[in-house]
C-alpha cells in the first residue's frame, strides 16, 4: 500500500512514532512518502493509494490509484470540489471525535459573556472600579433554554453540558432524531424558527453546507427573544455577520461568542473586534493536547479496515458535505 502524507497546519511534522504506527497498521510492505508542499506531493501522486492530508485538485488529477483520503481536520469543505466530490474515492475525517472539545469551548465563550469575564479582562485593573456595574450585568444559566442547531456529536455534547448548568435543551437537525436524557426534543429543520423563538441561547453546532450557509440572517435573529445570545463553534459562514451586528446593535441579541468568522483571519478593522458584547477566539475550539493522536488512531484503524475490506470509520457523505 502506497501512503502519502501531506503535512499542514494540523499536522506540521510527522514524528517517527507516527510513521511506525502507520506501518504497523498498513503492513510491512507499505510505502510512506511525506510531502511538505503541494508541489512535493505531486511528485508522489502517481503511486499514491491513500492520502493523509489535503488533496488539491491538481494532486487528485495526478493520482489515478487513489482509493481513500483521510482529512487531518474535521472540516472538509475544501475537499468537495466537483471532481473529488463526484468521484469514487472515499473521504474520512475526525468526524464525531471533536464534539467534547467544541462543546467545552462553546461554554467557555458563553460563560465569558454571561459572567462578564471577557469584559473584566478587557478593563484590566480598572475592573475594580467597575465592579458594581459588572456584577449587575452578570447572569446565570440555570433555567435557561439552550437551542442547539445540529444534533450530531457536538450538539449532543453541548446538551450534556447544558444539563450540568441547569439548562433545558431543544434541538433541530436535518432529520428529526431520537432524543436522549439531555434534550427535551429534536425537531426537523422545518421547526427551526420555533427553536429560535424558544431559546435563550442558541449554539451553532451544524456543519457548513449549501443549506446552512447564511442560515442566520436578519429574519432569523428577529425571531430570537430580546436579550438572547448566540455561540458559534463550527463555521463562520453559517452566520451573516452584518445581520449579527444589527441584532447586537438593536439589543435583540445581548451577546455573541464566536470561534469562527466569515473571513479568517478576521481583519483587524472588522467591527466585530470593536464590540464589548462579542467574544472571539481564533478558530481553536476543536483543539486539545489529544486531538492529533486521536485522529492518527482513527487513520490507523482505517488502514487496517481498508486492508481487511471492512467499512471505514468517520466516512464523509461527499454529496451532503459532512
C-alpha positions in Angstrom: 0.0 0.0 0.0 1.4 3.4 -1.0 0.6 6.1 1.5 1.2 9.8 1.0 1.2 12.1 4.0 0.7 15.8 3.1 1.7 18.0 6.1 -0.2 21.1 7.1 -1.4 23.2 10.0 -2.9 20.4 11.9 0.0 18.0 11.2 3.1 20.2 10.6 5.5 17.3 11.1 5.4 13.5 11.2 7.4 12.0 14.1 8.9 8.6 13.7 6.5 7.3 16.3 3.6 8.1 13.9 5.3 6.6 10.9 5.9 3.4 12.9 2.2 3.2 13.9 1.1 3.7 10.3 3.4 1.0 9.0 2.1 -1.4 11.7 -1.5 -0.8 10.6 -0.8 -0.8 6.9 1.5 -3.7 6.8 5.3 -4.2 6.4 5.1 -3.9 2.6 3.7 -0.4 2.7 5.5 2.6 1.4 5.2 6.0 3.2 6.0 9.3 1.4 5.9 12.6 3.2 5.3 15.9 1.3 5.7 19.3 2.9 4.2 21.2 0.0 1.7 20.8 -2.8 4.5 20.7 -5.4 6.3 17.9 -3.5 3.0 16.0 -3.1 2.7 15.9 -6.9 6.0 14.0 -7.1 4.4 11.1 -5.3 0.9 11.3 -6.8 1.2 8.6 -9.4 1.6 5.8 -7.0 -0.5 7.1 -4.0 -3.4 4.9 -3.0 -4.0 6.6 0.4 -3.5 10.2 1.3 -3.4 11.6 4.8 -4.0 15.4 4.5 -5.4 17.8 1.9 -5.7 16.7 -1.8 -5.6 19.6 -4.2 -7.4 19.3 -7.5 -4.0 19.0 -9.2 -3.0 16.2 -6.8 -6.3 14.4 -7.3 -5.9 14.6 -11.1 -2.4 13.2 -10.9 -3.3 10.2 -8.6 -5.1 7.5 -10.7 -4.6 4.9 -8.0 -6.1 6.9 -5.2 -8.7 4.9 -3.1 -9.1 6.9 0.1 -8.3 10.2 1.7 -8.3 11.0 5.4 -8.7 14.6 6.3 -6.5 15.9 9.1 -9.1 18.5 10.1 -12.8 18.0 10.8 -14.0 20.5 8.2 -13.9 19.0 4.7 -15.5 21.8 2.6 -12.3 22.5 0.6 -12.1 18.8 -0.4 -15.5 19.0 -2.1 -14.6 20.4 -5.5 -16.6 18.7 -8.2 -14.0 16.2 -9.4 -13.4 14.8 -5.9 -17.0 15.1 -4.7 -18.4 13.2 -7.6 -15.6 10.5 -7.8 -15.4 7.1 -6.1 -12.5 8.0 -3.7 -13.6 7.6 -0.1 -13.2 10.6 2.3 -13.0 10.2 6.1 -12.1 12.6 8.9 -12.1 13.0 12.6 -15.9 13.4 12.3 -17.5 12.7 15.7 -14.3 12.9 17.7 -14.0 16.7 18.5 -17.5 17.2 19.9 -16.5 17.3 23.5 -13.8 19.9 22.9 -16.1 22.1 20.8 -18.8 21.9 23.5 -16.3 22.9 26.2 -15.3 25.9 24.1 -18.9 26.8 23.4 -19.5 27.1 27.1 -16.2 28.9 27.6 -17.4 31.6 25.2 -20.9 31.6 26.8 -19.6 32.0 30.3 -17.2 34.7 29.2 -20.3 36.6 28.2 -22.8 35.7 31.0 -20.2 36.1 33.8 -18.7 39.2 32.2 -15.3 37.6 32.3 -14.2 39.0 28.9 -15.4 42.5 30.0 -13.3 42.3 33.2 -10.2 41.1 31.3 -10.6 44.0 28.8 -10.8 46.5 31.7 -7.7 45.2 33.4 -7.0 47.0 36.7 -10.0 49.3 36.1 -12.3 46.3 36.5 -12.2 47.0 40.3 -13.6 50.5 39.7 -16.3 48.9 37.5 -17.0 46.0 39.9 -20.5 47.1 40.8 -21.5 47.5 37.1 -20.0 44.1 36.2 -21.9 42.4 39.0 -25.1 44.0 37.9 -24.6 42.6 34.4 -23.8 39.0 35.3 -26.5 36.4 34.5 -26.9 32.8 35.4 -27.7 29.9 33.1 -30.0 27.9 35.5 -33.4 27.6 34.0 -32.5 29.0 30.6 -33.2 27.2 27.3 -30.4 26.1 25.1 -31.3 25.8 21.4 -29.0 23.6 19.5 -28.7 23.7 15.8 -27.3 20.4 14.6 -27.6 17.4 16.9 -24.6 15.4 16.0 -21.6 14.7 18.3 -21.1 18.4 19.0 -24.7 19.1 19.6 -25.1 16.2 22.0 -22.0 17.2 23.9 -23.4 20.8 24.3 -26.7 19.4 25.6 -24.9 17.2 28.1 -23.0 20.2 29.4 -26.2 22.4 29.4 -27.8 19.9 31.7 -24.9 20.3 34.1 -25.6 24.1 34.2 -29.3 23.5 35.0 -30.5 24.4 31.5 -33.1 22.8 29.3 -32.2 21.9 25.7 -34.1 21.6 22.5 -32.5 20.9 19.1 -33.1 20.9 15.4 -31.3 18.7 12.9 -31.6 17.9 9.2 -33.6 14.9 10.2 -35.8 14.6 13.3 -33.8 12.4 15.6 -34.5 10.4 18.7 -33.7 12.4 21.8 -31.8 11.5 24.8 -31.6 12.3 28.5 -30.2 15.8 27.9 -32.6 17.2 25.3 -36.4 17.7 25.5 -36.9 17.3 21.8 -35.0 17.1 18.5 -37.0 18.6 15.6 -36.5 18.6 11.9 -35.3 21.8 10.3 -38.8 22.9 9.3 -39.2 23.9 13.0 -36.0 26.0 13.1 -38.0 29.1 13.6 -39.8 27.6 16.6 -36.4 26.8 18.2 -35.2 30.3 17.7 -38.3 31.8 19.4 -38.0 29.4 22.4 -34.2 29.7 23.1 -32.3 32.0 25.5 -29.0 30.8 24.0 -28.5 29.3 20.5 -25.5 27.1 19.9 -24.5 26.6 16.3 -23.3 23.0 16.0 -24.1 22.1 12.4 -21.6 21.7 9.6 -21.3 24.2 6.7 -23.2 23.1 3.7 -25.1 24.9 0.9 -28.2 24.6 3.1 -26.6 26.1 6.2 -24.6 28.9 4.5 -26.0 32.2 5.9 -28.6 30.2 7.9 -28.7 33.0 10.4 -29.7 36.3 8.8 -32.0 39.3 9.7 -35.2 37.3 9.7 -33.7 34.6 12.0 -32.3 37.0 14.5 -35.6 38.9 14.6 -37.3 35.7 15.8 -34.9 35.3 18.8 -36.0 36.6 22.2 -34.8 40.0 23.2 -31.6 39.7 25.2 -30.7 36.2 23.9 -27.2 35.1 22.9 -25.6 33.0 20.2 -22.5 30.9 20.2 -20.8 29.5 17.0 -18.0 26.9 17.1 -18.4 25.4 13.7 -18.1 27.6 10.6 -18.4 31.4 10.3 -20.2 31.4 7.1 -23.3 30.0 8.8 -24.0 33.5 10.3 -24.4 36.6 8.3 -22.0 39.0 10.0 -23.9 42.2 9.0 -27.2 40.8 10.3 -25.4 39.7 13.6 -24.1 43.2 14.1 -27.5 44.7 13.5 -29.1 42.3 16.0 -26.5 43.3 18.6 -26.9 47.0 17.9 -30.7 46.7 18.4 -30.4 44.8 21.6 -32.2 41.8 20.2 -29.0 39.9 21.0 -27.2 40.5 24.2 -24.0 38.8 23.1 -22.2 36.5 20.7 -19.4 34.1 21.3 -17.6 33.2 18.1 -14.7 30.9 17.5 -15.2 31.2 13.7 -15.6 34.2 11.4 -16.9 34.7 7.8 -13.3 35.7 6.8 -10.4 34.0 8.5 -8.3 35.6 9.8 -10.9 38.3 10.5 -9.3 41.7 9.5 -8.2 43.9 12.4 -10.5 46.7 11.4 -13.6 44.5 11.3 -16.4 45.9 13.5 -16.8 42.7 15.4 -13.4 43.2 17.1 -14.6 46.6 18.5 -17.6 45.2 20.4 -17.8 44.5 24.2 -20.7 42.2 23.6 -18.7 39.9 21.3 -16.1 37.3 22.5 -14.0 35.8 19.8 -11.3 33.2 19.6 -9.2 32.3 16.5 -10.9 29.1 15.3 -9.3 27.0 18.0 -12.4 25.3 19.6 -11.6 21.8 18.5 -8.0 21.8 19.7 -6.7 19.8 22.6 -3.5 18.0 23.6 -5.0 14.7 22.5 -6.7 15.7 19.2 -3.9 14.8 16.8 -3.2 11.5 18.5 -6.9 10.5 18.3 -7.0 11.4 14.6 -3.9 9.3 13.9 -5.5 6.4 15.9 -8.6 6.6 13.6 -6.4 6.8 10.5 -4.5 3.7 11.6 -7.7 1.8 12.4 -9.0 2.7 9.0 -5.8 1.5 7.3 -6.5 -1.9 8.9 -10.1 -1.8 7.8 -9.1 -0.9 4.2 -6.8 -3.9 4.2 -9.5 -6.3 5.5 -12.4 -4.9 3.5 -14.3 -3.5 6.5 -16.2 -0.2 6.4 -14.1 2.8 7.3 -14.8 5.0 10.4 -15.8 8.6 10.1 -16.7 8.5 6.4 -17.9 11.7 4.9 -21.0 11.8 2.7 -19.5 13.9 0.0 -22.8 14.9 -1.5 -24.2 16.0 1.8 -20.9 17.7 2.8 -20.4 16.0 6.2 
